[in-house]
Amino acid sequence: MANIKSAIKRAKTNEKRRMHRAAQKSAIRTAIKKFLAAVEAQDKEQAAVLLREASRKLDKGVTKGLLHKNAAARKKSRLAQKLNALNG
């Protein structure tokens, strides 16, 4: 553990931020899993709602620096393809 006051504060801040980011990433993964479960269950209406929610969380992840914008776009595209396959 650090001895200098500013280093102690920095360590606490880093840990707090790490926990917050971990919670946000977990929320994104949970939203994606809920969507995939709805697709698996062939529930088109629910899947459409959950796709909107997952896309929103992915976009927020980009603005907060959790995900690269291309990674989020790729994930959103793949989720949309699953929904379209369900509808088509």
C-alpha positions as CSV (number, residue, x, y, z in Angstrom):
1,M,0.0,0.0,0.0
2,A,1.1,3.5,-0.8
3,N,2.5,5.8,1.9
4,I,2.0,9.1,0.3
5,K,-1.4,10.8,0.8
6,S,-2.0,11.5,-2.9
7,A,-1.0,8.0,-3.9
8,I,-3.4,6.5,-1.3
9,K,-6.2,8.7,-2.7
10,R,-5.3,7.7,-6.2
11,A,-5.5,4.0,-5.3
12,K,-8.9,4.5,-3.7
13,T,-10.2,6.4,-6.7
14,N,-8.8,3.8,-9.1
15,E,-10.5,1.0,-7.3
16,K,-13.8,2.9,-7.1
17,R,-13.7,3.6,-10.9
18,R,-12.7,-0.1,-11.6
19,M,-15.8,-1.3,-9.7
20,H,-18.1,1.2,-11.4
21,R,-16.8,0.2,-14.9
22,A,-17.1,-3.5,-14.1
23,A,-20.7,-3.0,-13.1
24,Q,-21.4,-1.1,-16.3
25,K,-19.8,-3.8,-18.5
26,S,-21.8,-6.4,-16.6
27,A,-25.0,-4.5,-17.3
28,I,-24.1,-4.5,-21.0
29,R,-23.4,-8.2,-21.0
30,T,-26.7,-8.9,-19.2
31,A,-28.7,-6.9,-21.7
32,I,-27.2,-8.8,-24.5
33,K,-27.9,-12.2,-22.8
34,K,-31.5,-11.2,-22.2
35,F,-31.9,-10.3,-25.9
36,L,-30.3,-13.6,-27.0
37,A,-32.6,-15.5,-24.6
38,A,-35.7,-13.8,-26.2
39,V,-34.4,-14.7,-29.7
40,E,-33.9,-18.3,-28.5
41,A,-37.4,-18.4,-27.3
42,Q,-38.7,-17.0,-30.7
43,D,-40.3,-14.0,-28.9
44,K,-40.1,-11.3,-31.6
45,E,-41.8,-8.5,-29.8
46,Q,-39.7,-8.9,-26.6
47,A,-36.6,-9.4,-28.7
48,A,-37.2,-6.1,-30.5
49,V,-37.6,-4.3,-27.1
50,L,-34.5,-5.9,-25.7
51,L,-32.5,-5.1,-28.8
52,R,-33.3,-1.4,-28.4
53,E,-32.2,-1.6,-24.7
54,A,-29.0,-3.5,-25.5
55,S,-28.1,-1.1,-28.3
56,R,-28.6,1.8,-26.0
57,K,-26.3,0.3,-23.4
58,L,-23.7,-0.4,-26.0
59,D,-23.8,3.2,-27.2
60,K,-23.5,4.5,-23.6
61,G,-20.6,2.2,-23.1
62,V,-18.9,3.9,-26.1
63,T,-19.5,7.4,-24.8
64,K,-18.1,6.4,-21.3
65,G,-15.0,4.8,-22.8
66,L,-15.9,1.2,-21.9
67,L,-16.0,0.0,-25.5
68,H,-14.4,1.0,-28.8
69,K,-17.0,2.4,-31.1
70,N,-16.3,-0.2,-33.8
71,A,-16.6,-3.0,-31.3
72,A,-20.0,-1.7,-30.2
73,A,-21.1,-1.2,-33.8
74,R,-20.1,-4.8,-34.6
75,K,-22.0,-6.2,-31.6
76,K,-25.1,-4.1,-32.5
77,S,-24.9,-5.3,-36.1
78,R,-24.7,-9.0,-35.1
79,L,-27.6,-8.6,-32.7
80,A,-29.7,-6.9,-35.4
81,Q,-28.9,-9.8,-37.8
82,K,-30.2,-12.3,-35.2
83,L,-33.5,-10.3,-34.9
84,N,-33.8,-10.0,-38.7
85,A,-33.3,-13.8,-39.0
86,L,-36.0,-14.3,-36.5
87,N,-38.4,-12.0,-38.4
88,G,-37.4,-13.3,-41.8
